[in-house]
Amino acid sequence: MSTTELAWFKSSYSGSSGDDCVEVAVTEQAICVRDSKDVTRSHFAVGGDGWARFVSFVGDA
C-alpha cells in the first residue's frame, strides 16, 4: 500500500498550528507513523502489539 493510499490522521492533542506533529495511519498489518512536517519522507510501521506497548509507555510518562 502506498503512502497516498493510507488514511493519515493527527492526534486530537495536536495543536492547530500544524507543527511538531506526527501522523498515523492504521492498516490490517501495522500502524504507520510519519512526520507531518515532511510527508515526502518515508514512514515507519510497527505491529499492533508494539504500538500498544508504546502507547501504554507514553501514557504512563
C-alpha distances in whole Angstrom, upper triangle without the diagonal:
4,7,8,6,7,11,13,16,19,22,25,27,26,28,29,29,25,26,25,23,19,16,14,11,11,9,11,11,11,12,11,14,15,18,19,21,19,15,15,15,13,12,13,12,15,15,17,21,20,19,22,25,24,24,27,29,28,30,33,33
4,5,5,7,11,12,16,18,21,24,26,24,27,27,27,23,24,23,21,18,15,14,11,13,11,14,14,13,14,11,13,13,16,16,18,16,12,12,13,11,10,12,13,16,17,19,23,22,20,24,26,24,25,28,29,28,30,33,33
4,5,5,9,9,12,15,18,21,23,21,23,23,23,19,20,20,17,14,12,11,9,11,11,15,14,13,12,9,10,10,12,12,15,13,9,9,10,9,8,11,11,15,17,19,22,21,19,22,24,22,23,26,27,26,28,31,30
4,6,8,9,12,15,19,21,23,21,23,22,23,19,21,21,18,16,13,13,11,13,13,16,17,16,15,12,13,12,14,13,15,14,10,10,12,12,11,14,15,18,20,21,25,24,22,25,27,25,25,29,29,28,30,33,33
4,7,9,13,16,19,22,24,22,25,24,25,21,23,23,20,17,14,13,10,11,11,14,15,14,14,12,14,14,16,16,18,17,13,14,15,14,13,15,15,18,19,20,23,23,21,24,26,25,24,28,29,28,29,33,33
4,6,10,13,16,18,21,19,22,22,23,19,21,20,17,14,11,9,6,8,8,11,13,12,11,9,11,11,14,14,17,16,12,13,14,13,11,13,12,15,16,16,20,20,17,20,23,21,21,24,26,24,26,29,29
4,7,10,13,15,18,17,19,19,21,17,19,19,16,13,10,8,5,7,9,12,14,13,11,10,11,12,14,13,16,16,13,15,16,15,13,15,14,16,17,17,20,20,17,19,22,21,20,23,25,23,24,28,28
4,7,10,13,15,14,16,16,17,14,16,16,12,10,6,5,5,8,11,14,15,13,10,9,9,9,11,9,13,13,10,13,14,13,11,13,13,15,17,16,20,19,16,18,21,19,18,21,23,21,22,25,25
4,7,9,12,10,13,13,15,12,14,14,10,9,5,5,6,9,13,16,17,15,12,10,10,10,11,9,13,14,12,15,16,16,13,15,15,16,18,17,20,19,16,17,20,18,16,20,21,19,19,23,23
4,6,8,7,10,10,12,9,11,11,7,6,5,6,9,12,15,19,20,17,13,12,10,10,10,8,12,14,12,16,16,17,14,15,16,17,19,18,20,19,15,17,19,16,15,18,19,16,17,21,20
4,5,5,9,11,13,11,12,11,8,8,7,8,11,13,17,20,20,17,14,13,11,12,12,11,14,17,16,19,19,19,16,17,17,17,19,17,19,18,14,15,17,15,12,15,17,13,14,17,17
4,5,8,10,13,12,14,13,11,11,11,12,14,16,19,22,23,20,17,17,15,16,16,14,17,19,19,22,23,23,20,21,20,21,22,20,22,21,17,18,20,17,14,17,18,15,15,18,18
4,6,9,12,11,12,11,9,11,12,13,16,18,22,24,25,22,18,18,16,16,15,14,16,19,19,23,23,23,20,21,21,21,23,21,23,21,18,18,19,17,14,16,17,13,13,16,16
4,7,8,7,8,8,6,9,10,12,15,18,22,25,25,22,18,17,14,14,13,11,13,16,16,20,20,21,19,20,20,21,23,22,24,22,19,20,21,18,16,18,19,15,16,19,18
4,5,6,8,9,8,11,13,15,18,21,25,28,29,25,22,21,18,17,15,12,13,17,18,21,22,23,21,23,24,25,27,26,28,26,22,23,25,21,19,22,22,18,19,22,20
4,5,8,11,10,13,14,17,19,22,26,29,30,27,23,22,19,18,16,13,13,17,17,21,22,24,22,24,25,27,29,28,30,28,25,26,27,24,22,25,25,22,22,25,24
4,6,9,10,13,14,18,20,24,27,31,31,28,24,22,19,17,15,12,11,15,16,19,20,23,22,24,26,27,30,29,31,29,26,28,29,25,24,27,26,23,23,26,25
4,7,7,10,11,14,17,20,24,27,28,25,21,19,16,14,11,8,8,11,13,16,17,19,18,20,22,24,26,26,28,26,23,25,26,23,21,25,24,21,22,25,23
4,6,9,11,15,18,22,25,28,28,25,21,19,15,13,10,8,7,10,12,16,16,18,17,19,21,23,26,26,28,26,23,25,25,22,21,24,23,20,21,24,22
4,7,10,14,17,20,23,27,26,23,19,17,13,11,8,8,7,11,13,16,15,17,15,17,19,21,24,24,25,23,20,22,22,18,18,21,20,17,19,21,19
4,7,10,14,17,20,23,23,20,16,14,10,9,7,6,7,10,11,15,14,15,13,15,16,18,21,21,22,20,17,19,20,16,16,19,18,15,17,20,18
4,7,10,13,17,20,19,16,12,10,7,6,5,5,8,10,10,13,12,12,10,11,13,14,17,17,19,17,14,17,18,14,14,17,17,14,16,19,18
4,7,10,13,17,17,14,10,8,6,5,6,6,9,11,9,12,12,12,9,11,12,14,16,16,19,17,14,16,18,15,14,18,19,16,18,21,20
4,7,10,13,14,10,7,6,5,7,9,9,13,13,11,14,14,13,9,10,9,11,13,13,15,14,11,13,16,13,13,16,17,15,17,20,20
4,7,10,11,9,6,5,7,9,12,12,16,15,12,15,15,13,10,10,9,11,12,12,15,15,12,14,17,15,15,18,20,18,20,23,23
4,7,8,6,5,6,9,12,15,15,19,19,16,18,18,16,12,12,9,10,10,9,13,13,11,13,16,15,14,17,19,19,19,23,24
4,5,5,6,8,11,14,18,18,22,21,18,19,19,16,13,12,10,10,10,10,13,14,12,14,17,17,17,20,22,22,23,26,27
4,6,8,11,14,17,21,22,25,25,21,23,22,19,16,15,12,11,9,9,13,14,13,15,18,18,18,20,23,23,24,26,28
4,7,10,13,16,20,22,25,24,21,22,21,17,15,13,9,9,7,8,11,12,12,14,16,17,17,20,21,22,23,26,27
4,6,10,13,17,18,22,21,18,20,18,15,12,10,6,5,5,6,9,9,9,11,14,13,14,17,18,19,20,23,24
4,7,10,14,15,19,18,16,18,16,14,10,8,5,5,6,7,10,9,7,10,12,11,12,15,16,16,17,20,21
4,7,11,12,15,15,12,14,13,10,6,6,4,7,9,10,13,12,10,13,15,13,14,17,18,17,19,22,22
4,7,9,12,12,10,12,11,9,5,5,6,8,11,12,15,13,10,14,15,12,13,17,17,15,18,20,20
4,6,9,8,7,9,8,7,5,7,9,12,15,16,19,16,14,17,18,15,16,20,19,17,20,23,22
4,5,6,6,9,8,9,8,10,12,15,18,19,21,19,16,20,20,17,17,21,20,18,20,23,22
4,6,6,9,10,11,10,13,15,18,21,21,24,21,18,21,22,19,19,22,22,19,21,24,23
4,6,9,9,12,12,15,18,20,24,25,27,24,22,24,25,22,22,25,24,22,24,27,25
4,5,6,9,10,13,16,20,23,24,27,24,22,25,26,23,23,27,26,23,26,29,27
4,5,8,8,12,14,18,21,22,25,23,20,24,25,22,22,26,26,23,26,29,27
4,7,9,13,15,19,22,24,27,24,23,26,27,24,25,29,28,26,29,32,30
4,7,10,13,17,20,22,25,22,21,24,25,22,23,27,26,24,27,30,28
4,7,10,14,17,19,22,19,18,22,23,20,21,25,24,23,26,28,27
4,7,10,14,16,18,16,14,18,19,17,18,21,21,20,23,25,24
4,7,10,13,15,12,12,15,16,14,16,19,19,18,21,23,23
4,7,10,12,10,9,13,14,12,14,17,18,17,20,22,22
4,7,8,6,6,10,11,10,12,14,15,15,18,20,20
4,6,5,6,9,10,11,12,14,16,17,18,20,21
4,6,5,6,9,10,11,12,14,15,16,18,20
4,5,5,6,9,10,11,12,14,15,17,19
4,5,5,6,9,10,11,12,14,16,17
4,5,5,6,9,10,11,12,14,16
4,5,5,6,9,10,10,12,14
4,6,5,6,9,10,11,13
4,5,5,6,9,10,11
4,5,5,6,9,10
4,6,5,6,9
4,5,5,6
4,5,5
4,6
4
